[in-house]
Amino acid sequence: MPLINPQHKEPIAIIGMGCRFPGEASSPERFWQLLAQGVDAITPIPRDRWDVPLYAEIIPDHGGFVRQVDRFDAAFFQVAPKEAITLDPQQRLLLEVTWEALEHAGIDPERLRGTDTGVFVGIFSNDYQMLQVKQQDDPHLYVSTGASAATA
């Protein structure tokens, strides 16, 4: 039995969007401008991301990099400072972009309680968690929860 009945069609509405793409594409409008202008957002690896010479033999020297991933406002999202440090940047961005999508739609998040609202998320990789474990002598609880895609 199929999960979706093709005879029973219901409309789907996308009423708000938020996004982060490489370059200056930090909103749907800016992303469209980047596309319309044919801008190539592939750049050399920013020096503050990782030690390029150390990894020169195993990674390319260019990529698409999302800017300001280190500007997460933990207090706004009621995330404890200790937890925010180990929170995977993917989860930080998810919180920010979700909030922006709700703002874009003009929706108060409290109004969504008890409604038939879906949130669909795709997250890949646990490299941030592995990095946190390697860098800490005594990893705390937030390393596992802050980097787990299941908690996003």
NORHU-V291053 format. One record per backbone hydrogen bond with DSSP energy under -1.0 kcal/mol. NH is the residue of the N-H (numbers start at 1). CO is the residue of the C=O. If there is no record, write none. Layout:
nh-><NH:NH>
co-><CO:CO>
//
This chain:
nh-><8:21:23:26:31:32:33:34:35:36:37:38:39:43:45:49:52:55:58:59:63:71:74:77:78:79:84:85:88:91:92:93:94:95:96:97:98:99:100:101:102:103:104:105:107:111:112:115:117:130:131:132:133:134:135:143:145:146:151>
co-><5:25:65:24:27:28:29:30:31:32:33:35:34:63:61:46:50:51:55:55:43:68:72:73:75:74:80:81:146:88:88:89:90:91:92:93:94:95:96:97:98:99:100:101:102:108:109:112:115:126:127:128:129:130:131:140:141:142:148>
//
